[in-house]
Amino acid sequence: MVYYYMSMSFWNQLLTHLKIHRESVSSQYKLDSQLHKIIVELAQQEQRPEEDIHAGLLATALAQRNISQDLWNRWQSLSPREQHVAALTCLGYTNGEIGAILGVSIPTVKTHIRNILSKFQLHAKNELRMALQDWDFREWDITPHK
């Protein structure tokens, strides 16, 4: 099934926001039957046109992709030691446990955490855990299970 985008005002606003030129984006796409069924049901439940549902889902997906890219860029800005501290923090280790694993003092761990939070523009370790909750840090966990 092929769908054409009809709500161009929203679509153009989204493209402008994402700095994508219109000619570089196809105005049609294929949609599998299961996804089409879900979109039809959503449109009926919300009493909105299917095109609005399409546009909303696409906007949400693109926003999530931008957030993910931003988190990845911030992760890349961390030093290898900061990445290790961040990973262990996200795995639930305390500052003392991280210090013992890495062979550094607790004040050093706190300094790394402060730098990590600053680079991610966060205020607390639980915010870091929430921001990276979908990431798999098991490869960083080189200690026996807690």
Order of alpha helices (4+ residues) and beta strands (2+ residues): beta-alpha-beta-alpha-alpha-alpha-alpha-alpha-alpha
